[in-house]
């Protein structure tokens, strides 16, 4: 008996070939997330599933939990500071950027534009100016509140936080992954509305 939807973990991709045709003949939509060969994957953009401030916090928490790397956890101060910055930037992107720019590529651009000068505490980088303009338009908005808390850090500390962010997000700067996450085709929030088989190919 065929159900309305499947999510199939397929490490070698063999089930996609063996079962895909059968399910397609049974009028299933076939969707593929291939994390081994990005070029054979449908596009997936987690920004497209953000609908509220709570969703932003979920995305940031998930991002940080899955990019820890190996070894013991460090000082929680740095993770909390990173979390404030990601939350502020993703909130800005979600609420202010056009839809085609709501992705990890834009997040990386923002981080790359955040120059810090340890000898000049008054220096404003383009992202600082962006948030100042937003504060004037939308005083006390969620993104501005988070950025204000992050900005309490001194120049040297802020530079260390930005280095941590850059190291954490380095994998997202790979061109193939940036392309895969540029826009969204998987429509995971509608999975099951129609007969669908989602194949997930991963190591």
C-alpha positions as MATLAB code, in Angstrom:
seq = 'XXXXXXXXXXXXXXXXXXXXXXXXXXXXXXXXXXXXXXXXXXXXXXXXXXXXXXXXXXXXXXXXXXXXXXXXXXXXXXXXXXXXXXXXXXXXXXXXXXXXXXXXXXXXXXXXXXXXXXXXXXXXXXXXXXXXXXXXXXXXXXXXXXXXXXXXXXXXXXXXXXXXXXXXXXXXXXXXXXXXXXXXXXXXXXXXXXXXXXXXXXX';
ca = [
       0.000    0.000    0.000;
       1.362    3.431   -0.960;
       1.005    6.269    1.502;
       0.580    9.979    0.766;
       4.263   10.802    1.300;
       7.633    9.233    1.997;
      10.934   10.545    3.305;
      13.636    8.043    2.319;
      17.226    8.235    3.592;
      19.259    6.888    0.694;
      23.028    6.932    1.445;
      24.160    5.488   -1.899;
      21.400    6.870   -4.095;
      20.420    3.368   -5.249;
      16.846    3.569   -3.947;
      16.264    6.700   -5.997;
      16.990    4.710   -9.151;
      15.204    1.510   -8.047;
      12.105    3.059   -6.468;
      11.939    6.475   -8.125;
      10.491    5.221  -11.399;
       7.915    3.070   -9.590;
       6.760    5.992   -7.446;
       6.719    8.340  -10.440;
       4.463    5.904  -12.307;
       2.165    5.939   -9.258;
       1.858    9.734   -9.763;
       4.206   10.683   -6.908;
       6.179   13.888   -7.024;
       9.863   12.978   -6.681;
      12.071   15.334   -4.684;
      15.774   14.869   -4.059;
      18.130   16.441   -1.526;
      21.606   15.202   -2.458;
      24.260   16.261    0.051;
      26.975   14.178   -1.598;
      26.688   15.497   -5.158;
      25.201   18.989   -4.849;
      24.772   19.292   -8.626;
      22.247   16.416   -8.571;
      20.187   17.954   -5.767;
      17.108   20.132   -5.870;
      17.622   23.553   -4.322;
      16.990   23.990   -0.598;
      16.884   27.375    1.140;
      15.987   27.290    4.859;
      15.280   31.036    4.801;
      12.077   30.268    2.892;
      10.655   28.523    5.980;
      10.976   31.594    8.220;
       7.610   33.133    9.065;
       8.203   34.615   12.538;
      10.846   35.650   15.075;
      10.508   32.190   16.627;
      11.467   30.610   13.286;
      14.578   32.823   13.128;
      15.662   31.582   16.565;
      15.027   27.971   15.481;
      17.192   28.414   12.382;
      20.033   30.005   14.379;
      19.874   27.283   17.060;
      19.904   24.538   14.399;
      22.755   26.202   12.514;
      24.930   26.439   15.618;
      24.101   22.947   16.902;
      25.166   21.404   13.598;
      28.360   23.386   12.985;
      30.171   22.785   16.274;
      32.880   20.597   14.823;
      34.855   18.220   17.002;
      36.370   18.765   20.419;
      35.123   20.210   23.673;
      32.820   23.189   23.813;
      34.578   26.491   24.448;
      33.547   29.536   26.452;
      29.750   29.918   26.123;
      30.229   33.701   25.855;
      31.441   33.370   22.260;
      28.532   31.167   21.205;
      26.030   33.553   22.785;
      27.634   36.512   21.033;
      27.608   34.657   17.699;
      23.964   33.760   18.239;
      23.041   37.424   18.765;
      24.780   38.395   15.530;
      23.254   35.597   13.426;
      19.815   36.388   14.837;
      20.160   40.095   14.041;
      21.460   39.539   10.509;
      18.953   36.819    9.591;
      16.105   38.948   10.974;
      17.287   41.864    8.835;
      17.502   39.643    5.763;
      14.055   38.135    6.407;
      12.211   41.389    7.057;
      14.121   43.830    4.826;
      15.809   42.044    1.916;
      14.018   41.139   -1.348;
      13.066   37.467   -1.565;
      15.825   36.575   -4.045;
      18.430   37.802   -1.518;
      17.055   35.878    1.449;
      19.727   33.173    1.635;
      23.085   32.220    3.146;
      25.000   34.066    0.412;
      23.586   37.365    1.683;
      24.376   36.399    5.288;
      28.006   35.785    4.271;
      28.126   39.136    2.426;
      26.963   40.922    5.566;
      29.622   39.204    7.686;
      32.337   40.033    5.142;
      31.291   43.711    5.252;
      31.637   43.915    9.042;
      35.054   45.532    9.349;
      36.163   46.266   12.921;
      38.916   48.721   13.852;
      40.298   48.027   17.306;
      41.894   51.498   17.522;
      38.724   53.334   16.490;
      35.643   52.491   18.569;
      33.634   55.142   16.677;
      34.186   53.528   13.266;
      30.976   52.412   11.509;
      31.065   49.631    8.930;
      28.340   49.289    6.238;
      26.328   46.848    8.407;
      26.399   49.268   11.373;
      25.041   51.996    9.095;
      22.402   49.636    7.742;
      21.106   48.911   11.237;
      21.224   52.596   12.214;
      18.996   53.391    9.220;
      16.649   50.535   10.163;
      16.441   51.795   13.763;
      15.272   55.167   12.455;
      12.618   53.535   10.269;
      11.536   50.834   12.748;
      12.621   51.819   16.266;
      12.959   48.864   18.629;
      12.431   46.197   15.947;
      13.596   42.626   16.641;
      16.662   42.801   14.357;
      17.823   46.117   15.867;
      17.416   44.886   19.451;
      19.578   41.845   18.740;
      22.211   43.895   16.919;
      22.345   46.468   19.714;
      23.137   43.707   22.218;
      25.857   42.308   19.953;
      27.334   45.793   19.505;
      28.021   46.103   23.238;
      31.216   44.099   22.672;
      34.483   46.054   22.492;
      36.392   46.234   19.204;
      38.904   43.480   19.983;
      36.176   41.162   21.303;
      33.953   41.898   18.315;
      36.786   41.021   15.947;
      37.195   37.639   17.668;
      33.446   37.007   17.397;
      33.528   37.766   13.661;
      36.458   35.380   13.163;
      34.444   32.660   14.950;
      31.466   33.370   12.693;
      33.642   33.204    9.583;
      35.123   29.869   10.626;
      31.699   28.406   11.442;
      30.146   29.467    8.149;
      33.153   28.652    5.935;
      31.450   25.536    4.427;
      28.545   27.716    3.243;
      31.009   29.756    1.163;
      31.665   26.823   -1.190;
      30.185   27.823   -4.563;
      28.293   24.552   -5.086;
      26.654   24.854   -1.667;
      25.882   28.546   -2.165;
      24.185   27.642   -5.456;
      22.229   24.771   -3.860;
      20.924   27.089   -1.102;
      20.267   30.131   -3.282;
      16.544   29.410   -3.637;
      14.037   26.719   -2.666;
      12.486   23.899   -4.709;
      11.863   21.230   -2.065;
       8.801   22.943   -0.488;
       9.119   20.833    2.655;
       6.269   22.726    4.331;
       3.816   21.272    1.779;
       5.215   17.731    1.907;
       2.238   15.363    2.147;
      -0.305   17.759    0.622;
       0.171   15.692   -2.534;
       1.658   12.250   -3.123;
       5.368   12.909   -2.681;
       8.593   10.942   -2.221;
      11.573   12.845   -0.814;
      14.925   11.107   -1.261;
      17.718   12.316    1.048;
      21.187   11.250   -0.105;
      23.870   11.824    2.521;
      27.080   10.312    3.844;
];
